[in-house]
Every structure is written in C-alpha cells, then in structure tokens.
C-alpha cells in the first residue's frame, strides 16, 4: 500500500492534542478542559457503568423470557440460552473485575 502523497488523513483535529495532554499529565478529562466545562471535573463526561449493567441484566432476562412461547423446534431455544448465558457470564466477569479493582484500591 502506498502512502498518500497529500499526507495522512486526519480523523479528528483534537486527537493529537488529547493524547499529548494526557501524557503530559494535564488535568483535562477526555480532551475537555474543566475550566470550559466544570462538569468534566466530577465525571459527567464519563460512562454510565450502572446503567450498562442494568441494561445487560434486563437483556439477559428478556432472552430467557423468550423461551416461553409457541416454538415448534428447539433451535431458537439453543440460541436464546446460549446468548443469555454468554451475557450473564460477561456480566459476572465484569462484576468480578470491578470487585477485584476495588479490593486493590482499598489495600
């Protein structure tokens, strides 16, 4: 593959600034300066871990609830149980990982 003669394509103008600011120990949160947006200082620009986990448990419950119905074959059941079990294992793994991180932080 040949390099582009016009130079590399830029996806985001602020990407280099955000990476360099993070490396320099700048107190910006995900490229947002807390002086411009004070809510960035207390984590408003973060993720929603509790809502994501609740949505995951609701989805797993919905998958298992779909087992009740007028199924003529059990192919659907295999997929529903398999995907629901995979989701539950992932949620339990996430819980265990967060629990271990909290234990390390306290010690």
KOLGU-4560 file (N, C-alpha, C; in nm, 3 decimals, padded with zeros to 5 digits):
<recs>
<n_xx: 00.084 n_yy: -00.117 n_zz: 00.000 ca_xx: 00.000 ca_yy: 00.000 ca_zz: 00.000 c_xx: 00.089 c_yy: 00.124 c_zz: 00.000 mol: A seq: 1 type: UNK>
<n_xx: 00.063 n_yy: 00.216 n_zz: -00.089 ca_xx: 00.143 ca_yy: 00.338 ca_zz: -00.100 c_xx: 00.096 c_yy: 00.444 c_zz: -00.001 mol: A seq: 2 type: UNK>
<n_xx: 00.188 n_yy: 00.523 n_zz: 00.052 ca_xx: 00.146 ca_yy: 00.633 ca_zz: 00.138 c_xx: 00.077 c_yy: 00.741 c_zz: 00.055 mol: A seq: 3 type: UNK>
<n_xx: -00.014 n_yy: 00.809 n_zz: 00.115 ca_xx: -00.087 ca_yy: 00.916 ca_zz: 00.048 c_xx: 00.006 c_yy: 01.034 c_zz: 00.028 mol: A seq: 4 type: UNK>
<n_xx: 00.020 n_yy: 01.086 n_zz: -00.097 ca_xx: 00.112 ca_yy: 01.198 ca_zz: -00.120 c_xx: 00.068 c_yy: 01.326 c_zz: -00.049 mol: A seq: 5 type: UNK>
<n_xx: -00.061 n_yy: 01.338 n_zz: -00.021 ca_xx: -00.109 ca_yy: 01.459 ca_zz: 00.046 c_xx: -00.087 c_yy: 01.452 c_zz: 00.197 mol: A seq: 6 type: UNK>
<n_xx: -00.038 n_yy: 01.340 n_zz: 00.246 ca_xx: -00.016 ca_yy: 01.324 ca_zz: 00.389 c_xx: -00.122 c_yy: 01.235 c_zz: 00.450 mol: A seq: 7 type: UNK>
<n_xx: -00.106 n_yy: 01.201 n_zz: 00.575 ca_xx: -00.204 ca_yy: 01.113 ca_zz: 00.638 c_xx: -00.338 c_yy: 01.184 c_zz: 00.655 mol: A seq: 8 type: UNK>
<n_xx: -00.443 n_yy: 01.109 n_zz: 00.646 ca_xx: -00.576 ca_yy: 01.167 ca_zz: 00.664 c_xx: -00.598 c_yy: 01.191 c_zz: 00.813 mol: A seq: 9 type: UNK>
<n_xx: -00.662 n_yy: 01.301 n_zz: 00.844 ca_xx: -00.685 ca_yy: 01.340 ca_zz: 00.983 c_xx: -00.829 c_yy: 01.307 c_zz: 01.017 mol: A seq: 10 type: UNK>
<n_xx: -00.848 n_yy: 01.222 n_zz: 01.115 ca_xx: -00.981 ca_yy: 01.184 ca_zz: 01.157 c_xx: -01.038 c_yy: 01.290 c_zz: 01.250 mol: A seq: 11 type: UNK>
<n_xx: -00.956 n_yy: 01.334 n_zz: 01.343 ca_xx: -01.001 ca_yy: 01.432 ca_zz: 01.442 c_xx: -00.886 c_yy: 01.529 c_zz: 01.468 mol: A seq: 12 type: UNK>
<n_xx: -00.915 n_yy: 01.658 n_zz: 01.460 ca_xx: -00.810 ca_yy: 01.757 ca_zz: 01.481 c_xx: -00.760 c_yy: 01.758 c_zz: 01.625 mol: A seq: 13 type: UNK>
<n_xx: -00.847 n_yy: 01.725 n_zz: 01.719 ca_xx: -00.811 ca_yy: 01.732 ca_zz: 01.860 c_xx: -00.751 c_yy: 01.603 c_zz: 01.913 mol: A seq: 14 type: UNK>
<n_xx: -00.740 n_yy: 01.498 n_zz: 01.831 ca_xx: -00.692 ca_yy: 01.369 ca_zz: 01.881 c_xx: -00.549 c_yy: 01.379 c_zz: 01.930 mol: A seq: 15 type: UNK>
<n_xx: -00.462 n_yy: 01.444 n_zz: 01.853 ca_xx: -00.322 ca_yy: 01.458 ca_zz: 01.896 c_xx: -00.312 c_yy: 01.542 c_zz: 02.023 mol: A seq: 16 type: UNK>
<n_xx: -00.392 n_yy: 01.645 n_zz: 02.031 ca_xx: -00.389 ca_yy: 01.730 ca_zz: 02.150 c_xx: -00.435 c_yy: 01.652 c_zz: 02.273 mol: A seq: 17 type: UNK>
<n_xx: -00.538 n_yy: 01.571 n_zz: 02.256 ca_xx: -00.590 ca_yy: 01.496 ca_zz: 02.370 c_xx: -00.489 c_yy: 01.393 c_zz: 02.418 mol: A seq: 18 type: UNK>
<n_xx: -00.422 n_yy: 01.326 n_zz: 02.325 ca_xx: -00.322 ca_yy: 01.226 ca_zz: 02.362 c_xx: -00.203 c_yy: 01.292 c_zz: 02.427 mol: A seq: 19 type: UNK>
<n_xx: -00.154 n_yy: 01.402 n_zz: 02.370 ca_xx: -00.037 ca_yy: 01.469 ca_zz: 02.428 c_xx: -00.071 c_yy: 01.530 c_zz: 02.563 mol: A seq: 20 type: UNK>
<n_xx: -00.194 n_yy: 01.580 n_zz: 02.580 ca_xx: -00.233 ca_yy: 01.638 ca_zz: 02.708 c_xx: -00.241 c_yy: 01.529 c_zz: 02.815 mol: A seq: 21 type: UNK>
<n_xx: -00.288 n_yy: 01.413 n_zz: 02.778 ca_xx: -00.296 ca_yy: 01.303 ca_zz: 02.874 c_xx: -00.157 c_yy: 01.257 c_zz: 02.914 mol: A seq: 22 type: UNK>
<n_xx: -00.066 n_yy: 01.251 n_zz: 02.818 ca_xx: 00.071 ca_yy: 01.208 ca_zz: 02.850 c_xx: 00.142 c_yy: 01.310 c_zz: 02.938 mol: A seq: 23 type: UNK>
<n_xx: 00.111 n_yy: 01.438 n_zz: 02.918 ca_xx: 00.178 ca_yy: 01.543 ca_zz: 02.993 c_xx: 00.121 c_yy: 01.559 c_zz: 03.133 mol: A seq: 24 type: UNK>
<n_xx: 00.017 n_yy: 01.485 n_zz: 03.167 ca_xx: -00.042 ca_yy: 01.496 ca_zz: 03.299 c_xx: -00.134 c_yy: 01.615 c_zz: 03.312 mol: A seq: 25 type: UNK>
<n_xx: -00.183 n_yy: 01.665 n_zz: 03.200 ca_xx: -00.274 ca_yy: 01.778 ca_zz: 03.200 c_xx: -00.407 c_yy: 01.735 c_zz: 03.263 mol: A seq: 26 type: UNK>
<n_xx: -00.470 n_yy: 01.818 n_zz: 03.345 ca_xx: -00.592 ca_yy: 01.775 ca_zz: 03.414 c_xx: -00.717 c_yy: 01.774 c_zz: 03.327 mol: A seq: 27 type: UNK>
<n_xx: -00.703 n_yy: 01.762 n_zz: 03.197 ca_xx: -00.822 ca_yy: 01.755 ca_zz: 03.111 c_xx: -00.883 c_yy: 01.617 c_zz: 03.120 mol: A seq: 28 type: UNK>
<n_xx: -01.011 n_yy: 01.611 n_zz: 03.108 ca_xx: -01.083 ca_yy: 01.485 ca_zz: 03.112 c_xx: -01.134 c_yy: 01.455 c_zz: 02.973 mol: A seq: 29 type: UNK>
<n_xx: -01.078 n_yy: 01.354 n_zz: 02.909 ca_xx: -01.116 ca_yy: 01.312 ca_zz: 02.775 c_xx: -01.114 c_yy: 01.428 c_zz: 02.677 mol: A seq: 30 type: UNK>
<n_xx: -01.012 n_yy: 01.513 n_zz: 02.686 ca_xx: -00.997 ca_yy: 01.624 ca_zz: 02.594 c_xx: -01.085 c_yy: 01.743 c_zz: 02.627 mol: A seq: 31 type: UNK>
<n_xx: -01.153 n_yy: 01.742 n_zz: 02.741 ca_xx: -01.239 ca_yy: 01.853 ca_zz: 02.781 c_xx: -01.172 c_yy: 01.925 c_zz: 02.897 mol: A seq: 32 type: UNK>
<n_xx: -01.154 n_yy: 02.054 n_zz: 02.883 ca_xx: -01.092 ca_yy: 02.134 ca_zz: 02.988 c_xx: -01.196 c_yy: 02.164 c_zz: 03.096 mol: A seq: 33 type: UNK>
<n_xx: -01.169 n_yy: 02.131 n_zz: 03.224 ca_xx: -01.266 ca_yy: 02.157 ca_zz: 03.330 c_xx: -01.302 c_yy: 02.304 c_zz: 03.347 mol: A seq: 34 type: UNK>
<n_xx: -01.214 n_yy: 02.395 n_zz: 03.301 ca_xx: -01.249 ca_yy: 02.537 ca_zz: 03.310 c_xx: -01.355 c_yy: 02.575 c_zz: 03.208 mol: A seq: 35 type: UNK>
<n_xx: -01.355 n_yy: 02.505 n_zz: 03.093 ca_xx: -01.458 ca_yy: 02.530 ca_zz: 02.993 c_xx: -01.590 c_yy: 02.465 c_zz: 03.033 mol: A seq: 36 type: UNK>
<n_xx: -01.581 n_yy: 02.345 n_zz: 03.086 ca_xx: -01.699 ca_yy: 02.271 ca_zz: 03.129 c_xx: -01.673 c_yy: 02.215 c_zz: 03.267 mol: A seq: 37 type: UNK>
<n_xx: -01.718 n_yy: 02.283 n_zz: 03.372 ca_xx: -01.689 ca_yy: 02.239 ca_zz: 03.509 c_xx: -01.740 c_yy: 02.099 c_zz: 03.540 mol: A seq: 38 type: UNK>
<n_xx: -01.843 n_yy: 02.054 n_zz: 03.470 ca_xx: -01.897 ca_yy: 01.921 ca_zz: 03.498 c_xx: -01.798 c_yy: 01.812 c_zz: 03.463 mol: A seq: 39 type: UNK>
<n_xx: -01.699 n_yy: 01.841 n_zz: 03.378 ca_xx: -01.599 ca_yy: 01.740 ca_zz: 03.343 c_xx: -01.514 c_yy: 01.703 c_zz: 03.463 mol: A seq: 40 type: UNK>
<n_xx: -01.503 n_yy: 01.793 n_zz: 03.559 ca_xx: -01.420 ca_yy: 01.768 ca_zz: 03.676 c_xx: -01.479 c_yy: 01.660 c_zz: 03.766 mol: A seq: 41 type: UNK>
<n_xx: -01.611 n_yy: 01.648 n_zz: 03.773 ca_xx: -01.672 ca_yy: 01.547 ca_zz: 03.858 c_xx: -01.727 c_yy: 01.428 c_zz: 03.781 mol: A seq: 42 type: UNK>
<n_xx: -01.687 n_yy: 01.413 n_zz: 03.655 ca_xx: -01.712 ca_yy: 01.289 ca_zz: 03.585 c_xx: -01.834 c_yy: 01.284 c_zz: 03.496 mol: A seq: 43 type: UNK>
<n_xx: -01.895 n_yy: 01.397 n_zz: 03.466 ca_xx: -02.013 ca_yy: 01.395 ca_zz: 03.381 c_xx: -01.982 c_yy: 01.340 c_zz: 03.242 mol: A seq: 44 type: UNK>
<n_xx: -01.861 n_yy: 01.356 n_zz: 03.195 ca_xx: -01.824 ca_yy: 01.311 ca_zz: 03.061 c_xx: -01.778 c_yy: 01.166 c_zz: 03.060 mol: A seq: 45 type: UNK>
<n_xx: -01.796 n_yy: 01.098 n_zz: 03.168 ca_xx: -01.758 ca_yy: 00.958 ca_zz: 03.176 c_xx: -01.867 c_yy: 00.868 c_zz: 03.121 mol: A seq: 46 type: UNK>
<n_xx: -01.857 n_yy: 00.741 n_zz: 03.153 ca_xx: -01.956 ca_yy: 00.645 ca_zz: 03.105 c_xx: -02.062 c_yy: 00.623 c_zz: 03.212 mol: A seq: 47 type: UNK>
<n_xx: -02.158 n_yy: 00.538 n_zz: 03.180 ca_xx: -02.266 ca_yy: 00.507 ca_zz: 03.273 c_xx: -02.258 c_yy: 00.358 c_zz: 03.306 mol: A seq: 48 type: UNK>
<n_xx: -02.166 n_yy: 00.318 n_zz: 03.396 ca_xx: -02.146 ca_yy: 00.175 ca_zz: 03.421 c_xx: -02.267 c_yy: 00.106 c_zz: 03.483 mol: A seq: 49 type: UNK>
<n_xx: -02.339 n_yy: 00.173 n_zz: 03.570 ca_xx: -02.454 ca_yy: 00.109 ca_zz: 03.635 c_xx: -02.566 c_yy: 00.088 c_zz: 03.534 mol: A seq: 50 type: UNK>
<n_xx: -02.592 n_yy: 00.188 n_zz: 03.451 ca_xx: -02.698 ca_yy: 00.176 ca_zz: 03.351 c_xx: -02.664 c_yy: 00.067 c_zz: 03.250 mol: A seq: 51 type: UNK>
<n_xx: -02.538 n_yy: 00.054 n_zz: 03.213 ca_xx: -02.498 ca_yy: -00.050 ca_zz: 03.120 c_xx: -02.518 c_yy: -00.190 c_zz: 03.177 mol: A seq: 52 type: UNK>
<n_xx: -02.484 n_yy: -00.205 n_zz: 03.304 ca_xx: -02.500 ca_yy: -00.335 ca_zz: 03.369 c_xx: -02.649 c_yy: -00.369 c_zz: 03.387 mol: A seq: 53 type: UNK>
<n_xx: -02.728 n_yy: -00.269 n_zz: 03.423 ca_xx: -02.872 ca_yy: -00.293 ca_zz: 03.436 c_xx: -02.933 c_yy: -00.332 c_zz: 03.301 mol: A seq: 54 type: UNK>
<n_xx: -02.891 n_yy: -00.265 n_zz: 03.196 ca_xx: -02.940 ca_yy: -00.299 ca_zz: 03.063 c_xx: -02.897 c_yy: -00.440 c_zz: 03.024 mol: A seq: 55 type: UNK>
<n_xx: -02.777 n_yy: -00.479 n_zz: 03.062 ca_xx: -02.730 ca_yy: -00.615 ca_zz: 03.033 c_xx: -02.812 c_yy: -00.720 c_zz: 03.105 mol: A seq: 56 type: UNK>
<n_xx: -02.842 n_yy: -00.696 n_zz: 03.234 ca_xx: -02.923 ca_yy: -00.792 ca_zz: 03.310 c_xx: -03.065 c_yy: -00.797 c_zz: 03.255 mol: A seq: 57 type: UNK>
<n_xx: -03.120 n_yy: -00.681 n_zz: 03.216 ca_xx: -03.254 ca_yy: -00.679 ca_zz: 03.159 c_xx: -03.257 c_yy: -00.757 c_zz: 03.027 mol: A seq: 58 type: UNK>
<n_xx: -03.154 n_yy: -00.741 n_zz: 02.945 ca_xx: -03.147 ca_yy: -00.812 ca_zz: 02.818 c_xx: -03.136 c_yy: -00.962 c_zz: 02.840 mol: A seq: 59 type: UNK>
<n_xx: -03.053 n_yy: -01.003 n_zz: 02.937 ca_xx: -03.040 ca_yy: -01.146 ca_zz: 02.966 c_xx: -03.174 c_yy: -01.203 c_zz: 03.015 mol: A seq: 60 type: UNK>
<n_xx: -03.241 n_yy: -01.130 n_zz: 03.100 ca_xx: -03.372 ca_yy: -01.175 ca_zz: 03.148 c_xx: -03.472 c_yy: -01.184 c_zz: 03.033 mol: A seq: 61 type: UNK>
<n_xx: -03.469 n_yy: -01.086 n_zz: 02.942 ca_xx: -03.559 ca_yy: -01.089 ca_zz: 02.827 c_xx: -03.528 c_yy: -01.207 c_zz: 02.736 mol: A seq: 62 type: UNK>
<n_xx: -03.401 n_yy: -01.240 n_zz: 02.719 ca_xx: -03.366 ca_yy: -01.356 ca_zz: 02.636 c_xx: -03.420 c_yy: -01.484 c_zz: 02.698 mol: A seq: 63 type: UNK>
<n_xx: -03.406 n_yy: -01.499 n_zz: 02.828 ca_xx: -03.457 ca_yy: -01.619 ca_zz: 02.894 c_xx: -03.610 c_yy: -01.620 c_zz: 02.895 mol: A seq: 64 type: UNK>
<n_xx: -03.674 n_yy: -01.503 n_zz: 02.902 ca_xx: -03.820 ca_yy: -01.497 ca_zz: 02.900 c_xx: -03.874 c_yy: -01.537 c_zz: 02.763 mol: A seq: 65 type: UNK>
<n_xx: -03.795 n_yy: -01.518 n_zz: 02.658 ca_xx: -03.839 ca_yy: -01.556 ca_zz: 02.524 c_xx: -03.845 c_yy: -01.707 c_zz: 02.504 mol: A seq: 66 type: UNK>
<n_xx: -03.794 n_yy: -01.782 n_zz: 02.601 ca_xx: -03.805 ca_yy: -01.927 ca_zz: 02.591 c_xx: -03.950 c_yy: -01.974 c_zz: 02.603 mol: A seq: 67 type: UNK>
<n_xx: -04.033 n_yy: -01.892 n_zz: 02.669 ca_xx: -04.175 ca_yy: -01.924 ca_zz: 02.683 c_xx: -04.244 c_yy: -01.880 c_zz: 02.554 mol: A seq: 68 type: UNK>
<n_xx: -04.304 n_yy: -01.972 n_zz: 02.486 ca_xx: -04.371 ca_yy: -01.935 ca_zz: 02.363 c_xx: -04.408 c_yy: -02.057 c_zz: 02.282 mol: A seq: 69 type: UNK>
<n_xx: -04.454 n_yy: -02.032 n_zz: 02.162 ca_xx: -04.501 ca_yy: -02.140 ca_zz: 02.075 c_xx: -04.390 c_yy: -02.182 c_zz: 01.978 mol: A seq: 70 type: UNK>
<n_xx: -04.286 n_yy: -02.242 n_zz: 02.030 ca_xx: -04.175 ca_yy: -02.287 ca_zz: 01.947 c_xx: -04.205 c_yy: -02.427 c_zz: 01.894 mol: A seq: 71 type: UNK>
<n_xx: -04.183 n_yy: -02.445 n_zz: 01.765 ca_xx: -04.204 ca_yy: -02.577 ca_zz: 01.705 c_xx: -04.076 c_yy: -02.661 c_zz: 01.710 mol: A seq: 72 type: UNK>
<n_xx: -03.963 n_yy: -02.593 n_zz: 01.705 ca_xx: -03.835 ca_yy: -02.664 ca_zz: 01.717 c_xx: -03.756 c_yy: -02.598 c_zz: 01.828 mol: A seq: 73 type: UNK>
<n_xx: -03.646 n_yy: -02.660 n_zz: 01.865 ca_xx: -03.568 ca_yy: -02.606 ca_zz: 01.977 c_xx: -03.442 c_yy: -02.535 c_zz: 01.931 mol: A seq: 74 type: UNK>
<n_xx: -03.434 n_yy: -02.502 n_zz: 01.803 ca_xx: -03.317 ca_yy: -02.428 ca_zz: 01.754 c_xx: -03.314 c_yy: -02.289 c_zz: 01.816 mol: A seq: 75 type: UNK>
<n_xx: -03.431 n_yy: -02.226 n_zz: 01.825 ca_xx: -03.437 ca_yy: -02.093 ca_zz: 01.887 c_xx: -03.394 c_yy: -02.100 c_zz: 02.033 mol: A seq: 76 type: UNK>
<n_xx: -03.437 n_yy: -02.207 n_zz: 02.100 ca_xx: -03.402 ca_yy: -02.221 ca_zz: 02.242 c_xx: -03.252 c_yy: -02.230 c_zz: 02.262 mol: A seq: 77 type: UNK>
<n_xx: -03.185 n_yy: -02.300 n_zz: 02.173 ca_xx: -03.039 ca_yy: -02.314 ca_zz: 02.185 c_xx: -02.974 c_yy: -02.177 c_zz: 02.174 mol: A seq: 78 type: UNK>
<n_xx: -03.017 n_yy: -02.097 n_zz: 02.076 ca_xx: -02.959 ca_yy: -01.963 ca_zz: 02.059 c_xx: -02.993 c_yy: -01.872 c_zz: 02.177 mol: A seq: 79 type: UNK>
<n_xx: -03.118 n_yy: -01.877 n_zz: 02.223 ca_xx: -03.157 ca_yy: -01.791 ca_zz: 02.335 c_xx: -03.080 c_yy: -01.827 c_zz: 02.462 mol: A seq: 80 type: UNK>
<n_xx: -03.070 n_yy: -01.954 n_zz: 02.492 ca_xx: -02.998 ca_yy: -01.997 ca_zz: 02.612 c_xx: -02.848 c_yy: -01.967 c_zz: 02.598 mol: A seq: 81 type: UNK>
<n_xx: -02.794 n_yy: -01.992 n_zz: 02.479 ca_xx: -02.651 ca_yy: -01.966 ca_zz: 02.458 c_xx: -02.616 c_yy: -01.819 c_zz: 02.472 mol: A seq: 82 type: UNK>
<n_xx: -02.693 n_yy: -01.733 n_zz: 02.406 ca_xx: -02.665 ca_yy: -01.589 ca_zz: 02.413 c_xx: -02.693 c_yy: -01.534 c_zz: 02.553 mol: A seq: 83 type: UNK>
<n_xx: -02.801 n_yy: -01.581 n_zz: 02.616 ca_xx: -02.831 ca_yy: -01.535 ca_zz: 02.751 c_xx: -02.724 c_yy: -01.577 c_zz: 02.850 mol: A seq: 84 type: UNK>
<n_xx: -02.677 n_yy: -01.701 n_zz: 02.837 ca_xx: -02.571 ca_yy: -01.750 ca_zz: 02.926 c_xx: -02.441 c_yy: -01.673 c_zz: 02.903 mol: A seq: 85 type: UNK>
<n_xx: -02.408 n_yy: -01.647 n_zz: 02.776 ca_xx: -02.287 ca_yy: -01.569 ca_zz: 02.745 c_xx: -02.296 c_yy: -01.430 c_zz: 02.807 mol: A seq: 86 type: UNK>
<n_xx: -02.412 n_yy: -01.367 n_zz: 02.796 ca_xx: -02.430 ca_yy: -01.234 ca_zz: 02.853 c_xx: -02.417 c_yy: -01.237 c_zz: 03.005 mol: A seq: 87 type: UNK>
<n_xx: -02.475 n_yy: -01.337 n_zz: 03.070 ca_xx: -02.464 ca_yy: -01.348 ca_zz: 03.216 c_xx: -02.320 c_yy: -01.370 c_zz: 03.258 mol: A seq: 88 type: UNK>
<n_xx: -02.247 n_yy: -01.454 n_zz: 03.185 ca_xx: -02.105 ca_yy: -01.479 ca_zz: 03.217 c_xx: -02.026 c_yy: -01.350 c_zz: 03.201 mol: A seq: 89 type: UNK>
<n_xx: -02.054 n_yy: -01.273 n_zz: 03.096 ca_xx: -01.983 ca_yy: -01.146 ca_zz: 03.076 c_xx: -02.015 c_yy: -01.047 c_zz: 03.189 mol: A seq: 90 type: UNK>
<n_xx: -02.141 n_yy: -01.042 n_zz: 03.230 ca_xx: -02.178 ca_yy: -00.950 ca_zz: 03.338 c_xx: -02.115 c_yy: -00.992 c_zz: 03.471 mol: A seq: 91 type: UNK>
<n_xx: -02.112 n_yy: -01.122 n_zz: 03.498 ca_xx: -02.046 ca_yy: -01.169 ca_zz: 03.621 c_xx: -01.896 c_yy: -01.143 c_zz: 03.616 mol: A seq: 92 type: UNK>
<n_xx: -01.835 n_yy: -01.160 n_zz: 03.500 ca_xx: -01.693 ca_yy: -01.129 ca_zz: 03.485 c_xx: -01.664 c_yy: -00.982 c_zz: 03.507 mol: A seq: 93 type: UNK>
<n_xx: -01.751 n_yy: -00.896 n_zz: 03.457 ca_xx: -01.736 ca_yy: -00.753 ca_zz: 03.478 c_xx: -01.750 c_yy: -00.718 c_zz: 03.627 mol: A seq: 94 type: UNK>
<n_xx: -01.845 n_yy: -00.781 n_zz: 03.692 ca_xx: -01.863 ca_yy: -00.758 ca_zz: 03.836 c_xx: -01.740 c_yy: -00.805 c_zz: 03.914 mol: A seq: 95 type: UNK>
<n_xx: -01.688 n_yy: -00.921 n_zz: 03.879 ca_xx: -01.571 ca_yy: -00.975 ca_zz: 03.948 c_xx: -01.449 c_yy: -00.886 c_zz: 03.926 mol: A seq: 96 type: UNK>
<n_xx: -01.432 n_yy: -00.836 n_zz: 03.803 ca_xx: -01.319 ca_yy: -00.748 ca_zz: 03.772 c_xx: -01.329 c_yy: -00.618 c_zz: 03.851 mol: A seq: 97 type: UNK>
<n_xx: -01.448 n_yy: -00.560 n_zz: 03.860 ca_xx: -01.466 ca_yy: -00.437 ca_zz: 03.936 c_xx: -01.445 c_yy: -00.462 c_zz: 04.085 mol: A seq: 98 type: UNK>
<n_xx: -01.488 n_yy: -00.578 n_zz: 04.133 ca_xx: -01.469 ca_yy: -00.613 ca_zz: 04.274 c_xx: -01.321 c_yy: -00.625 c_zz: 04.308 mol: A seq: 99 type: UNK>
<n_xx: -01.245 n_yy: -00.690 n_zz: 04.220 ca_xx: -01.101 ca_yy: -00.702 ca_zz: 04.243 c_xx: -01.032 c_yy: -00.567 c_zz: 04.238 mol: A seq: 100 type: UNK>
<n_xx: -01.076 n_yy: -00.478 n_zz: 04.149 ca_xx: -01.016 ca_yy: -00.345 ca_zz: 04.140 c_xx: -01.045 c_yy: -00.265 c_zz: 04.267 mol: A seq: 101 type: UNK>
<n_xx: -01.165 n_yy: -00.277 n_zz: 04.321 ca_xx: -01.198 ca_yy: -00.206 ca_zz: 04.446 c_xx: -01.116 c_yy: -00.260 c_zz: 04.562 mol: A seq: 102 type: UNK>
<n_xx: -01.095 n_yy: -00.392 n_zz: 04.565 ca_xx: -01.015 ca_yy: -00.451 ca_zz: 04.672 c_xx: -00.870 c_yy: -00.403 c_zz: 04.666 mol: A seq: 103 type: UNK>
<n_xx: -00.816 n_yy: -00.395 n_zz: 04.545 ca_xx: -00.677 ca_yy: -00.346 ca_zz: 04.530 c_xx: -00.666 c_yy: -00.201 c_zz: 04.569 mol: A seq: 104 type: UNK>
<n_xx: -00.769 n_yy: -00.122 n_zz: 04.538 ca_xx: -00.765 ca_yy: 00.020 ca_zz: 04.568 c_xx: -00.769 c_yy: 00.044 c_zz: 04.718 mol: A seq: 105 type: UNK>
<n_xx: -00.847 n_yy: -00.039 n_zz: 04.792 ca_xx: -00.856 ca_yy: -00.023 ca_zz: 04.938 c_xx: -00.728 c_yy: -00.063 c_zz: 05.008 mol: A seq: 106 type: UNK>
<n_xx: -00.659 n_yy: -00.163 n_zz: 04.957 ca_xx: -00.538 ca_yy: -00.213 ca_zz: 05.025 c_xx: -00.421 c_yy: -00.121 c_zz: 05.012 mol: A seq: 107 type: UNK>
</recs>
